[in-house]
Amino acid sequence: MRSYTLIAPAKINLYLEIIGDRPDGYHELAMIMQSIGLADQIDVRSLSIDTIRVHCNHPQVPTDKRNLAYRAAELMATQFPDTFAKYGGVEITINKHIPVAAGLAGGSTNAAAVLVGIDLLWNLGLTQSELEELGAILGSDVPFCIAGGTVIATGRGEQLAPLPNLDNIYIVLAKYRSLEVSTAWAYNTYRQQFGSTYIRDSASLTARANAVHSGSMVKAIANKNVVDIAQKLHNDLERVVLPEYPQVLQLRDVFASAEGVLGTMMSGSGPTVFALLESQQQAEAVKQQVRTAIPDEDLELFVTRTTTHGIKIASSV
Ligand code: ATP
C-alpha cells in the first residue's frame, strides 16, 4: 500500500475587503492571504477496500461526510471513477495542530492536502490549476491552500494571483479554545448591516478589485516593508465580530499595546487574532505579555512565522 504524509499550513488574512454580492449568493471579496508555519499533518494511504475513511485526533472534528477532507476524497472518487476503481479506497489521518473554527482555514487546508495526496497516490498528474479548480468546488479557501504563499484572492476567493513571498515575518496567534465564530453568521450579519453600501454593477466591482491589486498593501508587500504591511492590515469582518465578541476585541487591544507589535488584526471571520513582529524573540516576549495580561487557560497562544508554501510532501512510502 502506498502512502503520503503532507504538511497542510494554516493561513491568515493580511487584508479582507467585502466588495459586494454575487449572483451565486457568495460575497465578492478582495483578500490577501498568507500561509503560516502552523500546520496540520495529513497522511493519505490506499486502502484495499472500496471506501473512504477519516481519522482525526481532535474531538471537535467530524470524521464523516461533514469533514472537508472526506469530501475532497469523495470528489476525487466521483471525478476519476476508473482510477478509484483501480486503486481502491483511501484512508486519511488528520493530525490537528491548527485550532478549529478559528478563521485559519483548517478544514480547507486539510481538503487541499487530500486533493494533492490523492493526485499523487493515483498518479493522476493534475496541474496546479486543475487541482485549484477541484478545490473551488469544495470551498472558497481551498484553491489558495494548494500552493499557498502570499496571494491576492478575488471573486469569492478562488481567483488567485501570486504576490512576492514574505518569509521572515513573525506572528503571534491568540484564540480562545471554547470560542467559535460561524463564518456564515459573520458574512450574513455583515450583509444585513452594510449591504446598502455594496457595489452593485459589475464594472465597478471589477474596478474595486483592480484597485486592491494596485493598492497600498500590495505595494508594501512588493517592497517587503514589514512595518508598512503591519500598518495596512485590514479586515471588514471586524466591524461585525468585534462588537459581538468582547473577548476578541480585548485580544486586539492587548496585542495593540504590547511592546514590539507592528500591527494586529482578526484573521478571516475570527475569532483568532494575530500580531506581526520582526523577530522570534519579540514574538515570544509578546506571547508572555499576553499570557500575563489574560491568565485564562482557555486562551491558546502560538508563535509562528509566514511561510512561502502551501501543501508540501513530508514523506512517501
Ligand atoms: P475558514 O478560515 O476557511 O473560514 P475556519 O478556520 O474558520 O475556516 P475550520 O477549522 O475549517 O474553520 O472549521 C470550521 C468547521 O468545519 C468546524 O465546525 C469543523 O467541525 C468543520 N470541519 C470539517 N472538516 C474539518 C477539518 N478537516 N478540519 C477542521 N474542521 C473541519
Residues whose N, C-alpha, C, O or C-beta is under 5 A from the ligand:
A	BS01	ATP	Q60 V61 P62 R66 N67 L68 A69 P99 V100 A101 A102 G103 L104 A105 G106 G107 S108 N110 D141 T183 G268 G270
